[in-house]
Amino acid sequence: MKNACLVSLLLLCYFDGLAQFRKAVAPAVSSYYNIWTKPLVSTPSKNKVDGPLMGNGDVTMTTGYMGNTLSHYISKNDFWRLVSPKTVTRKDDVSGPRIVGSVDVQIEDLNNARFTADQRLVDGVTTCSLVSDHQKVEAKSWVSATDNLIFIELKAIGKVANVSVSLTAPENKEARLTKGVRGNSLWLTRAFTDSVDIATEVAVALRTIDANSSSFTIEPGKKVVIAVAVESRFKNAEPLKYVLARINNVDRSTAQTQLSKHQQWWNAYWQKSSVVIEDTVLMKAYYQGLYTMAACSRDPKFPPGLFGWVTSDDPQWAGDYHLNYNHQAPFYSLYSANRLEQGAPHDAPLIDFIPRGEWYAQNVTHTRGVQYPVGIGPLGIEVTRNHPRYYNSVNEQQGGLFFGQRSNAAYGLLNMAQYWRCTYDEAYGKKIYPYALAVANFWEDYLKYENGRYVIYDDAIHEGSGADMNPILSLGLVRNAFNLMLDLSTTLKIDQDRRAKWNDILEKLSHFPVQERNGKKVFRYTEKGVDWWVNNGLGIQHIYPSNAITLDSGEELLTLARNTITDMQRFQDHNTGSSFFMAAIRVGYDPGVVFNELRKYALHTYPNGFQLDNPHGIENSCTVTNALDEMLCMSAGNVIRLFAGLPEGQNAKFENLRAWGAFLVSASRTDGNVSIVNIKSEKGKTCTIVNPWPGRQVRIIRNRKNAEKVSGERFSLNTSAGEHLNLQLIAGAPDSK
């Protein structure tokens, strides 16, 4: 009876602690701001921008300042030029996302004023300040999280501000631009309707609340609010009519209501999971990553392109979905961080491209399944087809730009596999199954069986590296694909007769190639062909994101992996960061080294969190988020390891991180001691966990009721769907073994 009372008391304290932890999350995020103290130099830009990032996962906005004009650049995830060229095209005639337009605020007598800005990460509200010797104007702006509305609040300090507001957009022969005035509202439309496969159109309407025109004065200490509505033809058949009606109903009360709804959405977003460590540099980077992806990813059919925020009609690399890691990388962390709504958009363009991928498989590799080029767009559009730079070169086959790589479609399975393994959502499994099966069909046909093993020929490890044999990345991707197929087939009870073949491929697939460098054995990039590459991390991507090596892979493979990471040392590499930190954590590389390198990485950014001078846009947004989640709760291979990658002496706590097997895990560590561990089983799978208290017995509490005792280096727990498990150290009880 005493023991039962003690357990009940401890559980009450524990759940009270979790409640307090949840309440502390938003205040913790609210203590972090992005601060700009220098002029913006990369906004607008053809690639990364250095201005504040705002958005709601559909509409995105950033700011720039030049002369006497503060510009608010608007983009929208579904506003693209959509054409798959049938013949070679001009450089300026390819598909890609396009800027919607900009709201330009011109302020008299503030030419080349001192620019500063701050942005609170808790909800993205951004305040830009323009200061001259005699005048200051503040512009507070935000993109509504719940509607496609933008609000810009202008405030004059010091003396009267004379302001003129306009809507502008690039004018070129591809885009049809129309502008006008309706009552007190300005409006603008842009459309790509000629010489395209799919017509696109976007409309913007702007109204200055409490002002009768687009030119007005602001008295000292007073405020004027500008409201902007944005919509596309994909969301509304008559976007201009819609935005004009929408903006006509916006007033100051609406703005306040919208801000309240906006803040409620962000508060709920921060509650989905939480991580707290004592290092404020890494904590800010952790929140920044999740903020950035929430701001640019929520539309289920249109994920963000390469840069997320589009400020020109000529984004670098077409701003497309680049399939040999750039499209996948921003999403890596979202599943373990329990941001499924932000992770889901990743899949749509890959699934929509299946018919074209099947055509390429039939006509390029003469196989079943799918073969994907390097760059695609939404709705089945192929951005890189008949590319003007590579037309009719060895990098192109049947008009598709492949660079000799066969791995792009398999790369597209990585995030799908992570979503599946973290949720076991059967509806999701059925959605991705056709794509996963198409990838499996391709590799069943493309692999060559010889001398007792399956071999990959004519598959470039790097873009244009040649006819490599057994590239190490593809060997990892193929393992991921067939492991996923076995899991999907078993759970969904589909294609049972094909599992023997898939198992045979996994058992007999060629081993990872090895070489010696600097006196140590390391992985080789290919078995025949490229042995090493000086400026990318492809030689470790079979570890992560392919998940082919875990801490249970055996000492030989783990030693090879650690040696390779030591030889590469590419923690701060433009093409590697999103995977290199994770690979190091996965194989038990020195946690102190990884932690310190991650901290350097987090400091090497623009104020908005983008890596300095990295032209690849949003790909590294969540590198720190992903690494910290993995340090705290590793579950690859269906074994949960708590705090396995965190250096000794680092205190930390987390709640509701997703683990393989559809488990939500919470725990804390203080002064090296792990507190009660909480696990929610969503699907009733077996939960295998490394004992958080080595050499000690553990009490399992199920749905707040005392249950079994367990012990050992690790233990497996049967669970039921919806069951809550609490793991508690039994004081003074050594491991019975």
LUMMAR-971129 format. One record per residue: x, z, y of N, C-alpha, C in turn. Coordinates in steps of 0.05 Angstrom, whole numbers, plus 5000, padded with zeros to 4 digits. Layout:
<pts>
XZYXZYXZY...
</pts>
This chain:
<pts>
501750004976500050005000501750005025503950165025505750175048507049905052507849775030509049515032507149305044504649315035502649135045502149175075502049425083501649485112504049385128506449425116508849335130508849035134508148895112507948605114505948515135503648645135501548575155502548615183503948845187505048905214507148695222508848625203510948425210509648155216507648085201506347825206504947825233503548045240502348065266504448025288506648155285508848125305509847835305510047715281511047445279509147245293506647255287504747065299504447115328504647365337504547425365507047305379509247315364511747195375511446895378510246765358509846475360507946405383505946565387504146515410505646535436507346745438508946775463510846545466511946455443513846225443512445975454510045925445508545695455508045715485507245955494506745985523509345945539511645995527514145975542515145685544514045505528515145235526514845095553512445065564512044925589513645055612513645325615515345435635518345365632519245355607522045275602522544995611520744805605521044535614520944515644519144675656518744665685521144755701523044875688525444965703527544745705526944505693528944285694527944065712529643965729529143755748531343545746530643295752532643095758533043075788535543075796536143085825537842845832537042695853538642475864539642555891542242545895543542615921545042375933545142155918546541915927544741675927545441465942543741225942543441105915541140985909540740835885542240575886543640505865545140255865544240065843542540155824541739985802538739955799537339995821534439955821533739785846532839535842532139405816534639315801534139235776536339155759535338975737537138815726536438645703536538805676537739045677537839205653537039495659538939675658538139955662537740005692535940195698535540275726536540555730537240625754538140905760536241065776533840965780531741105795530141285778528341445790526541615774524741455756524241555732522641425712519941555710517741415715515041515713513441325696511341435683509641265667507741415649505941275637503941395618503941265591506141115584506240985559505040705559503940625581502840355585503840245611503140385633504240315660506740485665508840355674511340495681512040425710513540615722514240575750516940715756518540585773520940705783521140645813522940775826523140735855525940645863526040495885528540405897528340415927530640425941530540445970532640265982531840096002533639926016532539876044534339896064533539846091531640056100529139976108527140166116524840176095525340076071523140046052523640206026521740376020521740515994519940365976521040245955519540075936518940225911516540185901515640295876515140065857516940025838516939795820515139855796513139685792511139735771511539535748511539635723511539465700509439565681508839405661506639475642507539365615507339525594508339445568507139195557504639125565503438885554503538645573505238665594505438435612508038285606507838075590510037905582509437615588511537455589511137165585511537115555509437005542509336995513509336705504511736605495511936335485514236335465513736195442515836145422516635855425518835795439519635515446519935345421518835105422519034915400521634765401522734735425525334595428527034775446529534685450531334835466530134885494530535125505529335185531531535245551530735245576532535335597532835635596534935735607535436025607533136175620531836055640529736195655526936135643526936015619524335925608523736055581524736305577524336435552522236655556521436765533519436985534520837245542519137445548520237705554518337855573518638115575517038275594517638195623515738215640516038145668515038375686516238385709515338585729512438525738510838725741508238685752508338635782509838805796510038785825511039045836511039075862511939325874510239395898509939655901508639775925510939835944511039695967513139725986512139886010513440106016512740286038514940256059514240116081516140076103515640286124517840416133517640636152519340576176518040546199519440476224521440696231523740606242525840796251527240946228526840866203528240996181529940786166531340626181532940416169535540546157535940496131538340606117538640906121536441046118536441336120537741456095538341716097539541856074537241886053537841806028535841816007536542045988534642215982534842405961532242415946532242525921529842535906530042755885527742865877527643045855525242985838525543025812523342965793523143205774520843315771520443535752519743415725521243505705520843395678518243475665517143705674514743805661512343605663512343445685510143255688510942995702513442965708514442715720513842675750512542865763511942835791514642815806514842615823517442545836517042555866518942685880518942695909521442565920521142345935523342215948523342295978525742345988526042426016527842226031526842126054528441956071528842106097531442136104532142306127533942166146533242166172534942066193535542296211536942246233537642466252535142596264532942446267530642556281528042556265528242456240525742426226526142466196524042556182524042576153521342506143521342346122518842266108519242326078517242456067517242516038515142346025515742246001513842095985513742215958511442345952511042465925509342265909510442195885509041985869508842065840506941965827506542005798504641795787505041745761503341565746501541735729498941705732497041875717497541845687497642065673497942065644495441985629493141985643490641935629489241685638490041565660488841315670491041145682490540885684492440705696492240705726492740945737492740995765495341105774496241035798498641125811497941255837499241475844498741605869501441645884501441585910503741625927502841775951503842015954503042185977505342185997504742086021506742076043506342306062508542426070508442656089510542616110509842646136511642626158512642896167515242926172516343176181518143116205517643256227519243216251517843066273517042816267515542666287513742456273512142326289510242126278511741916262510641846239511741626223509841386224510941156231509440906231510040766205507940726190508240626162506640366158507840196142506439946133506739926103504539886089504539866059503839586051505239476031504539216021504939205991503639005979503938945950505538685949507738685934509338445931510038395901510738145895511538075868513237815870514937775851516637525851514837275850515737075865514436815864516136615850515136505828516636295814514736105801515735885790514035675780512635745754513635945739512336015714509936195718510136375738508036575742506036485764503536515759501536455779500936715794501536715820501236955837499036905857497137095858495037095879494937365892494337365918494237615934491937595953491037835961488837835981488138105990486038116006485038366017482038376012480938596003478138625999477338896012476038886035475339126049477939266058478239516050480639666056482739656034482339486014484139475991485839215991488339245985490039025979489938965949490238715942490238655913492238435907493038425882495038235873494538175843494837925835494837865806497237695800498337725776500437555765499537465738500037205731499137105705501036895695501436895669502836675655500836535637499936305646497836165632498635875624500635765637501535495631503935495613503935315594506135275575506935525560504835675552505335925537503635915511504336075492502636105468500336295472500836505487498736705492498736755522496436725535496236765564496237065570497537135592497637415601496937435630495737655638495037695666494937985672495738065696495638335705494638345734493138555740492038585767492738855778493238865805493839115819492039125843490939365848489439405873490439665886490639655912491739885928489939955951489540215955487940305978489240555989489440556015490440796029488040966036487941196023485741386027485741496055483441496068483141596096484541426117485241176110486340986130484840726127484440596149482740346149484340096145487040116144488639876141491139956126492839756121495339806107497539886126497039886152498939996172497640236186499140456187497940696197500140886207499341096220501241306229500641566214502741716210502441986198503542186218501742366226502442576245504342786231506042906246507843116234506243326219507143386195505743586178503343486164502543226169500243116156501042946132499042876115499542716091497542486090498442276078496742046072497241966043495041916028495241855999494741565995496541435980496141155972495341165942493241035935492341015907492640725897493540695873494040425861492740425833491240215827490140165800491439925788492039935763493439715748491939665722491539415716490439345689491139065682491039005655491738745645489338625631489638365625487538215611487138315583489338425571489138535544487238775542487038915564485339155564482639115577482438905594479838845607479738545613477538425605477338135608477438035637476738205656476838135684478438355699481038345696482638565707482438605737482338385752482138425781479538555789477338465778474738585784474838885776476038945754476239225744477839395764480239305772481839485789480739515816479339315827478139345853475839545852474239535831472039735828473240015824475340025808476640285802477740415828479140255844480540375867478440435889476240305889474140355909472940635906473140735881471940995875473941225877476341175886478341385887478441505915478341765917478641905942480442145938480642315958482442545955481642735932479042765928478142935906478842805879478642545878479442405853482342445847484042435868486842465865487542745854486142945864486643215855485643255826483343135820482343145792484343005773485242775782487142625765489742785761490742925781493143085778492743305759490343435760489743645741489743545712488343315707488343195681491143115672492643005690495442925685497043165675496843385689498443615682497443735656494843725650493843825624494943655601495043385605496143215584499043285579500643315600503443375596503843655583502243845591502444115578501844095548499843945541499243915512501443765498502743575511504943425500507243615494507943795512510143975507509544175486507044225479506344415458506544305430506944045427506943925400509244025383511444085395513644215381515444315403517344495396519044605417521744695404523744675421526444755413527644915436528945135431530245285451533045355441535045275456537845375452538845475478541145605478542145735502543645545521544445315511545945125528544044965545544145015571542144885589542644585593545144505590545744215592544344065570544644165545543344025523540244065523539344295533536444325534535244135554536444095576535443895596535343615583537543545570537643285557535543255535535043475521532943475500530243415512529543555533526943515546526843235559529143155571529142885584528442665564529542675540529042475521526142455513524942685508522042685501520342605525521142675549519742595573519842285575522242175573522541885577520841725557520741815532519241655512516241695516515341935525512541975532511741795555513541755574512941595597512741295591514041205570514140915565512940825538512141015521511140925495508541075487506340925488503841025477501840805469502340565479500540345473501040255444499040275426499540225398500239935391499539745409500239465403502639365419503439505440505639415457507639635462509639665445511739865450513439775474514939955486516739865508518839675497519639495515521839305508524539445511526539285511529339385511529939585533528739545556529339715579527139905588524839875577522640055584521540005611523240025632522439985659523439715668521639525675522339255681522139215712524339135724524239105754524938825763525038635744525538355752524138175732524237915737523137715719525337595701527737715702529937605686531437845673530038005656531538225643533638115624535838265622538038185605537138175576538237995560537437955532534437915529533237805550530337755551528638015551529938245550528438495550526738535525527438405503525638375480525838615461524738585437525038775416527438675399529738785404532238705390532338865364532438715342531938835316534338945301536738905311539039005297540039265309538139445315538239725322537039795349537139615369536339695396533339765398531639615384528739675385528239935370529639985348529040215331530040475344532340465357533740715364532140905382530640815402529241005419527141175403526241075380524141205365525141395344527841395338528841555316527841845316527841975339527342265340524442335340522642145345519942215352518342335329519042275305517542365282518242655275520742725274521542995269520643175293520643065317519743215340516743235343515343125323512343145322511043005346512242785355511042615376510242355363508242375345507442145329506141925346504642005366503241815383505341635397507641745404509641595418511241425398511341515372512841365352511341135341508741155340507040945326507340665338507640625365507840355375510140185364512240325354514540175344513739955324511740005308511139835284509839565291508139565312506339335316507739065317509839025333511038755333512238675307513238865291514338795265512238705246509938835246507738765228506538495237506238455264505038215274506737965268509338005263511137785260511337695230509837825212510037765184509737465178507637325188507337045181509836875188510936925212513336775220515736855202515937105195518037205178517937075150515437035141515136905115516036615116515436475138516336205142519336185141520736365154523636365154524736425126523536615112524436665085524236415067522036275070521636035054523535815061524135785087525635555097528635605103529435855105532235915110533536025085532436225073533636345049532336265023530036125025528636015002527836244983526736444994525836684980522936754987521836934972519337064980519937265003517937395012518337605032518737505060520237655076520537595104523437605112524237425130526837415142526437405172527537605187526937635215529437555232529037415254531237365273531937615289533837585307534837815322532837925343531337745355529637825377526737725375524837905376522037835375520537965398518037885402516338005422513838105409511838175425509238265414507638035403505638105387503537915378504637675363506937715349508037495333509737295348510337355373512037175389514937205382516436985381519236985375520836925400522037125412523337095438525936925436527436945414530036815413530036545399527636435393527536175379528635955397530335775385531535555400532835655426534435865423535635995447537535805461537335785488539035595502542035645498542835895494545735945491546735875463545035905443545935875415544635635401543235465416541735245404543535075386542735035361544034855342546934955336547335215338550035325331549835445303552235545294552235675267550635935267550036045290548536295291545536245288544735995288541935935288541235775262539035835250538135695226535135635229534435385225531635295228530435385255532135385275531235465302531235765307531735925286531736215289534536325294534736525312537336635318537836885300539536845279540037055259542837165261544737025273547537105274548637155246547337035226548337065198547437325185545737475198544837735188542237705172542037845149539637845133538138115134539038285151538238575150536038645170535238465188533538555210530838665201529538535182526938625173527238895159529338935143529839185130530439405150531739335172532239535193529539625205527639445206525039515217523539725200524339765175523039955158523940245163526140285177527340555179525440755192524340675215522440865229519840885214518940675202516540685186516940895163519240875150519841065128519841355139520941395162521141665173518341775180516641605192513941685198512441765172512741595152511441635126512441895113515041935112516142165098515542425112515142415139514442655154511442715155509742525146506842565148505442525122506342345105504842255081501942195088501542075111498941985120498241725105496241745087495741515069494641275085493141325106492241095122494640955134496541105143499040985154500540835132500740955108502040825086500840555080498140545080496740285074497240085097497540185121498040005143500839865141502840015133505539905132506239775105504539815085505139725059505739415058504039255070504638965069507338895080508139025102510838965113513039065094512739315084514739425066514939255040512739155030512738995006514138725012513638615035514938365043517938395044518938615054521838675055522838695026521438845009522238874981522338604967520338434972520238174959522638004967523338014992525737865001528237954986528638224984531138314972531138284942528738294929528638234901529737954895529037764912529937484909532837444919533537574940536137514953538537644939538137884927540238014912541137844888543637834882544737694859545637904838544637874814545438054792547737934776550038064777552337964763554138194755555238174730557038374720555938654721553338674716552038944714551339064740551438914762550739034788549338824806547838924826546538754846548438724870548838474879550738414900549338264922550238314947549338174971551437974980550737724982552537514992551537405018553337295034552537135058550737295077551737535084550237715102552137845121552037755146553937855166553438145173555638305172555338585180555038605210556338445225556138445254555138165263553938155286552937895296555137685295554737475278556537255277559137315262559237525246561837595233562437425209560537255200561037075178559537145153560337005131558937035105560037275090559537515100560537765088559137825061560637955043559538045018559238345018556938435009556238725008556838875034555638785056555838945081554739225077556139425086555439695080552739775092552039675115549439735127547239625110547439375101545239265084545039415058547239505047547039665022545439925027545740035051544240275058541340205063540839985077538039905083536539835058537739705039536439635015535639884999537440084998536740334985534340464998534340465025532040585039529440435032529640165031527240005027526040054999527640064978526540094952525840384946527240574957526240854955523540894968523240764991520640775005518440644988519040414976517040274960516140434937518040574924517340744901515440974910516041084933514441304944511641214951511540984966508940874974507340794950508540654931507140564908505940794892507541004889506641234873504341384887504641424913502641574928500041414931500341154937497940994941496840864916498340904893497540794868497140494869499240364879499340074882501839964868501539734855503839594843505539764824504139914807505540084788507339914770506639664764508139504745510839404757511239454783513639354796515739574799515039814793516940034798519440024780519139914756521539894738523639724751522839504763524739324776526039464800524439604816525539744839527539954831526840104810528740304800531240184790531039954777533339814766535239734789534139634811535739554834537139794845535740014848537040254859539240364841538840344815540840444797543340264795543040004800545239824796546139684821545139764844546139654869549039714873550539524884553439564888554039814903556239944896557140184911558140114939558240314956559240264983562240204982563139984995565939914994567740115008570140144998572040345007574740215013576240325032578940235039580540475047583140435052584840645062585740575090585440775108586440745136587741005144590040975157591441215167591841425146592341335121592941515100590641645086588141565094585741685081583841475073582341535052580241345043577841375061576841135070574541125088572740895078570340875089568640655082569640395094569240185080569939915090567339785098567339625120564939515130563639315110565239175095564238995074566139005050565138905028566838885004568838655008567838425018569438195025568538095052570438065070569737985097570838195116569238265136570138455156570738725144573138835151573839095140573239325160573339265186573139465207572339325233571039475250570239365277570739585298572039495320573039695339570939805358568639675361566839775382563939795373563439855347560739925339560840125316558540235309558340435288557040335263557140075258555839965234556940085208559440175209560640285185559640565177557940685193556740945186553640935185552540695190549640685191548240675164549840655142548640705116548041005113549541175127549041465127546541525144546641425169544341455187544341205205542141075208539341165201538341085173540140975156539140885130538641105110539641345115539041575098540141555070542341405066543341355039545241575030546141745049547941965042546942225054546742435038545842695048547842905038547443155045549243365036549143415006547243274992547043294963548343044950549842884965550842634953553442664938554542904937557042944922559442934940561443084932563743124950565342874955565442694935567042444939565842284963563242234962561942084984562142235010561742495009561842655034564642655046566642665030569442655041569942375053569042165040569341895051567941875078565541995079563941975104565342135126566342375121567642525142570242395151571642285132574142145139573541905157571341765151570641525167569841615195568341835198567641925224570042015240571942145227574442225241575941985250576141775234577541535241576241385264573541375263572041225284572141375311571241625311571041785336569641635357567241545351565641385370563241535380563541785386561341945396560441845423562241735439561541645466561441335468560641205447560640915445557940795453557940595470555340475479553640365456554940275434553440155412553140345389553840605393554040775369552641045372552341145397551441415400548941485386546941305386544341375374544541425344546641335331546841385302549241555295551341555312553841685304553641985302552342105322551942395321550342475296548242325290546542395267548042365241549742155239551242125214553142355210554442445232556342665230554842925221552542975232551043215224550143195195549242955187548242915160550342985138552842935144554942975123556443235127555543405145556843665148559443655164559643465182562043455199562143705216564543785225565044025240562944065262561044265259558944295279559944345307562244485310563344535336564144275350565344095336566143845347563743685355561743665338559343505344557943625368557643885369556244015391557643965418560243985418561743935443561643645452561843465432561643175439558843115449556743235437554043195446553643295475554943505481554743615509556043415529558343305521559643105538557842865542556542785520554742555521552442615540551342855539549042925556549742935585552342975591553242985619553942705630554042505612554942245620552542065626550942145645548441995650547941965680546141775686544941775713543042005714542142075738540142295740537642265724536942015718534441965702534941985672537342045663537842085635539041845621538941605633540241365621543241405621544541315599547441335597548741165619550841265631552241125652553240855642552740645657553840375652553040265625551140385611550240275585548040075591548539815585546539615592544239595573543839785555541939755533539339905538538839995563536340115570535640375556533340385542532240635532533340715505535240565493535940615465537040895460538441015480539641275477537941495489535441435496533841645509533741905493533441885467532942125451535242185432537642095438539942155421540442455419540342595442540742885442538443025428535942935433533643045420533843025390534542795380534842745352536942925339539242935353541443095342540843395341539543495362538943785361536843845340534843675337532843725316534143725289536043545285537443525259539243775254540543865275542144105273540444345264538044355274536344595269534644575244533744325237531944295214532544025201534444025183535043785168533343765143532243535137530543515113530943255097532943095104533442845090533842895061532642725044532842775015530942985005529043055022526943255014528043535008530143605022531143885020531443985049530044205055530044315082532444495085534044455106536344615112536044715140535944975144535545085171538245155184538545055209540945115225543545015212543344825194545744735180547844595197546944475219548744335237549444475262548444725266548844875290551345045288553145035308555545195306554845495305556645645292556245935291556346045319554846255323554746375349552646265368551446035361549345925377546646025368545246165387542546255381540546025386538446015371536545795374533845875360531745745369529145765356527645505360525945455341524345205343521645255330519745085338517045095326516044815321514844785298513344535291515044285291517544305281519044065275518043955249517843695247516843565223519143525203518643585178520543545157519443355136521243225121520443055099518543215080516443085071514543215054512043305069511943235095509643305112509443605116511643725124511744005130512344045160510944235172511544325199513044595197515444595208517244825204517944965230517945225229518745395252520645605243522645675259524545885252526145955277527646175275529446255297531946375285534146365300536646485292537846635316538446885312539647045334541947205322544247175336546747305327547347255297546747005289547346925261545247005241543147145250541047235231538547065235537646945213535246785213532846965211530846915229528347075228526446955209524047075207521946965189521646665193521446525172521146235172518246165166517045995182514245915178514145615171512645555150512345275141509345225136508345015149505644925144505844665126504544675104504444435086501944275092502344035102499943865109498743725085500443655066499543485044499743625016500743865015500844004989503143914971505343824983507543734966509443974960511143934941513144144934515144164957515644404965517444464987520044574976522244424978524844524970526444604995527544844995528944945018531445095010533645045024536045205020535545485030536245685015535745965022536846025049535146095068536246165095537946415095537746575074539246825072540846815046543146685046544746645022545246905007544746894980545347124964543247344965540947294979538947504982536247404971534547604964531847544955530047494979528047334974526147244995523347294986521747405003518847434998517347195010515547084993513846865003511146975009510146925032507447015041505746765045503546745031501846505032499246565046498746425068496346465083495946755090498146895098498247175106497847365083498047275059497847455036500447465020501147705013503647744998503547574972505747434967505847264943508547314928509747104917512047144899514647204914516547304898519247334907520947114895522847004910524546794901527446854908529346724895532146764900533646524892536246514897537946294890538946144914540745954909541945794931539745624945537745534930535445394940533145444921530745404931528445444914526245234921524645174902522444984906519745124904518045084923515545224925513245024923511445084904508944924903507145004926505944804938504244854961501544714958499544784973497044644974496644545003495044345006494644215032493444425052494644435075493744625095494844905093496444955072497345235067499645305086499545555095501645665112503445845095506045795096507945965081509746105101510246355096512246505112514346605093516846565100519146655084520346895099520747105083521647355095523847475078526047545091528247685077527347955067527848005041527248275030529548455036529148645053531348825063532648965039535248955038536749105018536648994991535248764986534948654959536848424956538948464939540848244934539548034916540647804916539747594897539947694869537647674854537547784827539547644808540447404817542347264800545147354806
</pts>
